[in-house]
Amino acid sequence: ARPLFKDRRKFWMMADPSLEGKYPVRGLYQALAIAAMCVQEQPSMRPVIADVVTALNYLASQKYDPSIHPVQSSKSRRASSTRAKSEEVKVTTTDDDSESN
């Protein structure tokens, strides 16, 4: 997955195929932000598993309303990759994370 993180137009390739392209784009970006933190080259830069679980639980608890949140689909892939260039997911970790690894 690491090479796919370099090109936002390929983010959809990391989504679970069983979703059949039906997921909120913002949710994908947030899940990938968590994944990107977990594959940091330096182990001290990776989050502790408890923080990953908390972040994923939060994502899983979000209500999905297709009338409010855009849906990723084969038709909207081009549009979402354009949106991806203008949207950035900000993720922070604490200094405590490096001590726990």
N, C-alpha and C positions, 0 to 999 in steps of 0.2 A: 504493500500500500504506500510505502514511503515515496516512490516516484510520482504517484498520483496526487499527492499533496501539493506538488509544484504547479499544477494546472487546474484551476477551478472548474474549467470546462469538463474535467474528468471526474469530478467529485461524485457524480451520480453512479459511477462504476463501483464505488465502494459501498453503496447501499445494498441491503439484503434483497436479492432478486425475488424472493417470495412476496415482497411488498408490491411487486408489479408496477413500480414507478409511482405508487400512490402514497405519498408522504409529504408533510410540510417541508418546504425547502429550508426554512429557518431551523427546523429540528435537525435536518441533515447537517447543516453547517455547525450547529452546536455539538452534535455527536462527534463530528469529525475534529472539532477543536479539542475535545476531550481525548480522542484517539491520538491526535498529533502530540499532545503533551506526554502521552504514555510511550511514545517511540522516540523521545529525545535521545540524542547521541550520548549525552552525559547523564549517567544514572542519577546524579544529584539534582538534575533539573526535572526529573519525572515526579509526578504527584504520588503521594502514598495511596494505597488501594482504598482506604476508607474515604478519601476525598473523591476518588473516581466513582465509587459506589454511590456516594451522596449526590454527585453531579448527575449520574445516570438515573438514579431514582427520581430526581427532580424532573429530568426530561421526560421520563416515563409517566409522571403524574400530570403532565400538561394536557389540558383538554385540546382536542384538535377540532377546529371548525373550518371546513373547506371554504366557507363563504368569506372568512376573514383571512386565513393563511393560504398563500399560493400552494398549489399541489405540483410536485415534480411529475412530469409525464414526458413521453417522447416528444410531444408537441411543444412543451414548455421548456425543454432542456436548453435551447438556444437563449430563450428569454431569461432563464434563471442564471445561466453562465454570465450573461451581461449584468444582471443584478448583483451577482457575486463579486464582480469587480468593484462595485460601488459600496458593498456591505462588507464590514470586517467584524469577525467575532473576536472579542477581547476576552482573554483568559488570563487570570492571575493565579499565582501560587504563593504560598507564604514561605518564609525562611525555615519554618518548622518542618516543612516537607522534606528538605534535604537531610535533616537530622534523623528522620525516621527511616530513610532508605538505607 
